[in-house]
Amino acid sequence: MKAVTLERAARSALDEVYDPELDEPVTDLGFVRSVEATEDGVVIVHLRLPTSFCSPNFAYLMAADAKDALQRLDSVRRAVVFLDDHHDSDRINRGLAADAGYLGTFGPEASEGLEELRLTFRRKAHTAAMERALTELLRGDPRLTENDLHGVALGDLPEGRARDSLLRRRKALGLGVAPTARVLVDDTGQSYPKHELPVRLRYARSVRISIDGNAHFCRGLLRTRYPGAEREQTPRAAEFDPQ
């Protein structure tokens, strides 16, 4: 495969790697510093983060997910991922090169693996996605009120980014995506009692605002740390900006 074709395929693969806390692709956030590919199937990726002190477990998770995404490409013979300018870059890069895993990389400092952390952020992302989808539905139909949202099913949602994001997040948690499935559910897919609707919506809104606010802040930090990084960032849709 030509190097330029493999580089494009690698960048597309990285579109599926998400910052676990910000719930956005690392490519959209501008975290991918460079991608190089050779005709014999080697891909070298450099990642960067908004600060040198971003949480090591988040940093490792993104770097490891990037390497996994690249290695799933049939045309990639070897994937090399470097995390630049982080206080634990050397340790993380050695661990990635050795395929040591998180526990093998951090040893006694890692009290547990990353799956519980990943699950926590998947749940938060799902909660925020529910709120976005339901808020979009309310804005699109002035006849609806919050009291009407209890019975809303996935098939009632308008097609678009908010709905697609919610479906993706439900799949990540193993929740059903049938058109008849209720939108407002807990992490196991169970509907909330109707009398809990106001408090559940307020909580979901607070989670969404927190995620969106952090994403907005981190994008700004990256642009400050790396002038010109804004050219590598995909502008956020209006409904994904802090409100």
Secondary structure as GFF3:
##gff-version 3
##sequence-region A 1 243
A	DSSP	alpha_helix	3	14	.	.	.	ID=ss1
A	DSSP	beta_strand	18	19	.	.	.	ID=ss2
A	DSSP	beta_strand	24	25	.	.	.	ID=ss3
A	DSSP	alpha_helix	26	29	.	.	.	ID=ss4
A	DSSP	beta_strand	32	37	.	.	.	ID=ss5
A	DSSP	beta_strand	42	47	.	.	.	ID=ss6
A	DSSP	alpha_helix	56	71	.	.	.	ID=ss7
A	DSSP	beta_strand	78	83	.	.	.	ID=ss8
A	DSSP	alpha_helix	89	97	.	.	.	ID=ss9
A	DSSP	alpha_helix	101	106	.	.	.	ID=ss10
A	DSSP	three_ten_helix	107	109	.	.	.	ID=ss11
A	DSSP	alpha_helix	115	140	.	.	.	ID=ss12
A	DSSP	three_ten_helix	146	151	.	.	.	ID=ss13
A	DSSP	three_ten_helix	154	156	.	.	.	ID=ss14
A	DSSP	alpha_helix	161	173	.	.	.	ID=ss15
A	DSSP	three_ten_helix	194	196	.	.	.	ID=ss16
A	DSSP	alpha_helix	197	225	.	.	.	ID=ss17
A	DSSP	three_ten_helix	229	232	.	.	.	ID=ss18
A	DSSP	three_ten_helix	238	240	.	.	.	ID=ss19
###
